[in-house]
Amino acid sequence: MSIIELLIEKYQLQPHPEGGYFKEVYRSDQELNSSVHGETRNAVTHIYFLLTKGQLSRFHKVLHDEIWNFYEGDSLKLIEFDGENMVETVIGKENQSYMKVIKADVFQAAETIGDYTLVGCSVAPGFDFKDFSFLSENQQEVIKKQFSDYSRFI
């Protein structure tokens, strides 16, 4: 059994709609009202997230800050798109940078720069699929025209 198969089995990872595999491992009992939309959310949530060679985490955003933590495998390339600019950050052993915060309402995408990357992602206030979205058609067109190298993350 490969290391990837072992990780999927050990952590009971399932396919994620944005790409890769995930498993929610923590959802706080404490709740609060989001300052973004006033709805109740758990204070914090945390998932394990696995990307393997050839898989992409497609551009998406959440309405609250997301903290990525590197756990094992190869380094991870994170891409941020604020509607005008693209910014790349690498986290992992390669540069000994093990976390990155993606601010609320910023589109993000990711890919491993090797065979696989296992990370953890925490969202506060906690993640809810109601707060998750992919790029609109207009935003996709902006990327295709102005940042064509990133079109594969759509």
C-alpha positions in Angstrom: 0.0 0.0 0.0 1.4 3.4 -1.0 1.8 6.3 1.5 -1.1 8.1 -0.2 -3.4 5.1 0.2 -2.3 4.8 3.9 -3.1 8.4 4.6 -6.5 8.2 2.9 -7.3 5.1 4.9 -5.8 6.2 8.2 -7.6 9.6 8.2 -10.7 8.3 6.4 -10.3 11.0 3.7 -13.0 11.6 1.2 -13.0 13.5 -2.1 -13.4 17.3 -1.7 -15.5 19.4 -4.2 -12.6 21.7 -4.8 -10.2 18.8 -5.5 -8.1 16.6 -3.3 -9.2 14.7 -0.2 -10.4 15.8 3.2 -11.8 14.9 6.6 -13.2 17.3 9.1 -11.5 16.5 12.4 -12.7 19.3 14.7 -15.8 21.5 15.0 -16.0 23.5 18.2 -19.0 23.3 20.4 -18.8 27.0 21.0 -20.9 29.1 18.6 -20.8 32.7 17.7 -22.4 35.1 15.2 -20.3 35.9 12.1 -19.5 39.6 11.7 -19.6 39.0 7.9 -23.3 37.9 7.7 -24.6 37.7 11.3 -25.4 34.0 11.1 -24.4 31.5 13.7 -21.2 29.5 13.1 -19.0 27.2 15.2 -16.1 29.2 16.6 -13.5 27.2 14.6 -13.3 24.1 12.4 -10.3 22.1 11.3 -9.8 19.6 8.5 -7.0 17.3 7.2 -6.5 18.0 3.5 -4.5 15.9 1.0 -3.4 16.8 -2.5 -1.6 14.3 -4.7 0.5 14.8 -7.8 -1.7 16.0 -10.6 -4.6 17.1 -8.3 -5.5 20.7 -7.9 -7.5 22.6 -5.3 -9.6 24.8 -7.6 -10.0 28.5 -7.0 -12.6 29.0 -4.2 -13.1 31.3 -1.3 -14.6 31.2 2.1 -16.1 34.2 4.0 -13.8 33.8 7.0 -10.0 33.6 7.5 -8.4 30.2 6.7 -5.1 29.0 8.2 -3.2 26.4 6.3 -0.6 24.3 8.3 1.9 21.9 6.6 2.1 18.4 8.1 4.0 16.1 5.8 5.0 15.2 2.3 6.2 17.7 -0.3 5.8 21.4 -0.1 2.5 23.0 -1.2 2.0 26.0 -3.5 -0.9 28.3 -2.4 -2.2 30.8 -4.9 -4.3 33.8 -3.8 -6.4 35.9 -6.2 -8.1 39.1 -4.9 -9.8 39.9 -8.2 -6.8 41.9 -9.5 -3.5 40.2 -8.4 -2.1 36.7 -8.1 0.2 35.9 -5.2 2.0 32.5 -4.8 3.3 31.2 -1.5 5.0 27.9 -0.8 4.7 26.2 2.6 6.6 23.1 3.6 10.0 21.6 4.4 11.6 23.2 1.3 11.6 26.7 2.8 10.8 25.9 6.4 7.6 27.9 6.3 4.8 25.8 7.8 1.7 28.0 7.7 -0.1 30.6 5.7 -3.2 32.6 6.4 -5.6 33.2 3.5 -7.7 36.2 4.4 -11.5 36.1 4.3 -13.1 36.6 0.8 -9.9 36.0 -1.1 -9.9 33.3 -3.8 -7.4 30.5 -3.2 -6.1 27.5 -5.1 -3.3 25.0 -4.3 -1.2 22.1 -5.6 1.5 19.9 -4.3 5.0 20.5 -5.8 5.8 16.8 -5.4 4.0 13.5 -5.0 1.7 14.5 -2.2 1.1 17.1 0.6 -0.9 16.7 3.8 -2.0 19.9 5.4 -4.5 21.0 8.0 -6.9 23.9 7.4 -8.6 25.8 10.2 -11.4 28.3 9.5 -12.7 30.8 12.1 -15.5 31.4 12.5 -16.0 27.8 11.5 -16.4 26.5 8.0 -19.9 26.1 6.5 -20.5 25.2 2.8 -23.0 28.2 2.8 -19.9 30.4 3.1 -18.0 28.6 0.2 -18.0 29.6 -3.4 -16.1 29.0 -6.7 -15.2 31.7 -9.2 -18.1 33.4 -11.1 -18.0 33.3 -14.9 -16.7 36.9 -15.0 -13.9 36.1 -12.6 -13.0 33.0 -14.7 -12.8 35.2 -17.8 -10.4 37.6 -15.9 -8.1 34.8 -15.0 -8.2 33.3 -18.6 -7.4 36.7 -20.1 -5.0 38.3 -17.6 -3.5 35.3 -15.8 -3.7 32.4 -18.3 -1.0 30.4 -16.5 -3.6 29.9 -13.7 -6.5 28.9 -15.9 -6.0 25.2 -14.9 -7.1 26.1 -11.4 -10.5 27.1 -12.6 
